[in-house]
Amino acid sequence: MPDGDDGGATGAIGAENASGDLSGAAGPGTNFRRIFERDLRPLPPDARMAAARSADGALLMALCLDPDPRVIIRVLENALIGLPHARLIAEHHRNPVGLEALVARSAFLQDDAVRRLLLRNVQTPESVLRKLFSSSNLSQLFKLSVSRESTERAKRAARDALRRRFLQVGGEECAALIFTTEGRCLPLLLGLQFDGKTTALLCRRTYASTLLIQNLARFPGTPPAVIRHLLNQPMVRRTPHLRQLLLQHANCPSESRRTN
C-alpha cells in the first residue's frame, strides 16, 4: 500500500478515539484488548496496516493484538517496536506467518519471556519451534520436553530435537544428561544407542542413585560394558533386586550372568 495512505488511516483511527485511550504512553493498567476491540477491529485491514507503521504508545501495543499477520508484519517494521510489543505478539498472535516474522528478529528470538510465551502458544508452528531449540543443549531440551508450561506440540518438538542432538553432540554432554536426570531422560531416547565416548564416561562413574541404576537397567540400549560396570558397583552388590534387574537385561554379558 502506498505511503500516502497513512494519513487517512491515522485519521480514521483518530475519529474513533473519543476517550483518549490511544494517545500518549501506555500505562501499566491500560487495557490493550479493549482498545483493539473498540477502536481498531472495526477498521479495514488496510487502515490498520498503515497505522501500524507509525503508531506509538497504547495504539502500538493494541495493534500487537491484531489477528491479521499483515498488520503484525507492519508492527514489526515500526521503529518503536521493543520487547514489550514482542511479548504481546508471542502470547496472543495465532497466525504462523506473524509468529515467523516475530522470530526473524534475533533480539526477540533470544528473549527468555518471548521464548516462554511462544512455547505456551498453541499456534506456534514447527518452524518457529525449531528456531527456538536450535541453540538449546541437551539439558535444556529435556526440561522443555517435560515442562508443564509448554504446549503438547512444543513438548513433542523438544523431544524430537533432544533425540537429534543426542546423536550429534559429544559423549560428555550425553553422559552428563543421563547422570543429572538420574536416567529420567532415557524413555525419551528409546531406539537410540550410546556412542563409545558416552559408554566410556558412564563406565568411569561411581553410582549411588537407585533411580539411575534402575533406569539404566530398564533402558534397552544400555551397552554391555555399562551393565558389567553397574554389576560391580557396591550399591548393586548389596541390593538383590537391582542386581536381578541388570542380570535380566538383554545386553548383560554372559560372563556376568555366570559369576552372579
Secondary structure, 3 states (H helix, E strand, C coil): CCHHHHHHHHHHHHHHCCCCCCCCCCCCCCCHHHHHHHHHCCCCHHHHHHHHHHCCHHHHHHHCCCCCHHHHHHHHHCCCCCHHHHHHHHHHCCCHHHHHHHHCCHHHHCCHHHHHHHHHCCCCCHHHHHHHHCCCCHHHHHHHHCCCCCCHHHHHHHHHHHHHHHHHCCHHHHHHHHHHCCCCCHHHHCCCCCCHHHHHHHCCCCCCCHHHHHHHHHCCCCCHHHHHHHHCCHHHHCCHHHHHHHHCCCCCCHHHHHHC
